[in-house]
């Protein structure tokens, strides 16, 4: 993964060499620059989706690399504006980890809560083995890992510049 960090740093360097700048935080220009990078992320992700639909490995890896390239500048925009991107990402990871259960019974209880709240949807408990240990997730019909009904949303306020 340290190679990935180096590659992201190279993508950021490219942007500076190309004359891209990070506008001052919380200005009209800043938010339009973030909007533009977000649109580019959507464009590259759509290309990846299109490649997957036709089983095209070349376009798939191209889209992935383009997504990472665009993401590198998006990270730089937020970092230079004073966002604690690393802290926020760790908070999101910690929060999402609560969607993975060590206990099958806890996963079943979460599934039952979802079925009660979303009575017209189907959910399944899926078991995975990682490092020899079983873990459990609740998934919907689209295979999305779902959070329990009492799941507390991630709080990111402290990672945003004042």
N, C-alpha and C positions, 0 to 999 in steps of 0.2 A: 504493500500500500504506500510506502514512502515514495516509490517511483511515481505513483499517481499524484502525490502532492507536488513533486518536482514538475510533472507535466502541467498541472494546473498553474503553477507559478510561471511556466513558460508561456501559457496562454494569456495570463495577466500581463506579462512583459510585452507580448505582441500588441496587446491593446494600447498600452502606453506608447510603444514605438510607432503605432499607427496614428497616434494623436488623439486617442480617446481620453477623456477626462471625466473625473467624478465631480459632478456639480455639488455645491454646498448643500448640506443636508436640509431637508424640509423646505426647499424652495420648489417653485413650479418646475424648474429645469431638472431638479433631482428626481421628482416623481415621474416626469415624462421619460427620463433616461431609464428608470426602473421599469416603467411600463413597456418601453421598447425592448429591453432585455427579456422581459416576461413573454412578450409576443414572439420573440425569437426562440425562446424555450418551447413554446407551443408549436411553432413551425417545425422545429427539429424533432420534437416528440411525435408529431403527426407523420413525419417522414418515416420514423421508426415503426409506428403503427402500420403504415401502408406497406412497409417492407415485410413486416410479420404476416400481414394478410396474404401475401403472395410467396411466402417462404424464401425471401431473398436475403441470403446471408451477407452479401457485400453491402447492400443498402442499409441493412440492419446495423452493421458495425460502423458504417459511415455516420448514420444518424446518432448512434451512441456517442461517438467521438465528438460530433458537432454539438450534442447536448452538453457534454462535459466542457467543451470549449466555451460555449455561451454561459454556462453555469459559473465558470471561473470568474468571468467579469462581473456577474451578478453578485457573487460573494464579495468581490473586491469593492463594488459599489457600497454594499452595506457595511463592510469592515471600515472603509475609509470614512463613512458617515458616522461611525461611532457605535454601531451595533456590535454586541458581543455574539458573533455568529457561532463561535465554538461553544460558548455557554448555552446558547439557545438550542443548538443541535443536541447537546448532551441532555438537556431537559426534555426535548422531544423523544429522544431514544429511551430515557428512563420512563417517561410517561407511557410510550407505546409498549414497553416491556411488560406493563401491567395487563396487556391483552393476552399474554402467554402465561398459562397456568402450570404450576408444578403438580397440581392435584387434578385428577380426572373428575373428582366430585365437585370441585370448584368450577371447573369448566362446564359440567352438566348443569350446575345451578345458574351459571351465567346464560347458558343456552335456554333454560326454562324461563328466565326473566325476559330474554329477548322474544321468545315465542309468545309470552303473555302480552308484552307491549306491542309487538308487531305480529298479531295473530294470523295475518294473511301471507306471511313470509315463512320460508323454510330455513332452518339452521342445522348444522351438523357440528359435532365435535370431532376434530381431526387430531390424530396423534402423530408426533414426529419424534425421532430419536436424534439427540445431539450429544456428542461426547459420551455415548453410552447411557444417557439419561432420557426418560420420556418427558415430553412437554405436550401441552394440549392447547388448542385454539378453537374458537367458535367461528365458523364461517357461514356466509350466506350463499345463496344459489349462484352468485357470481364469483365464488371462491375468495371473497374479500374477508379478511379477518375483522371481526366485529368486536366492538367494546361492550362491556357489560352495561346494563341500564344505569347502574350507579357510578359509572366511570366519571372521574373528575377530569375536566379538560385541562390541558397543559397551560401553565401561566408563564407568559413570556415578557411581561412588562419590565422586569428588571434588566432585560437584555437590550432594551431599546434606548437610544440616546434621549436625554432629557431636553 
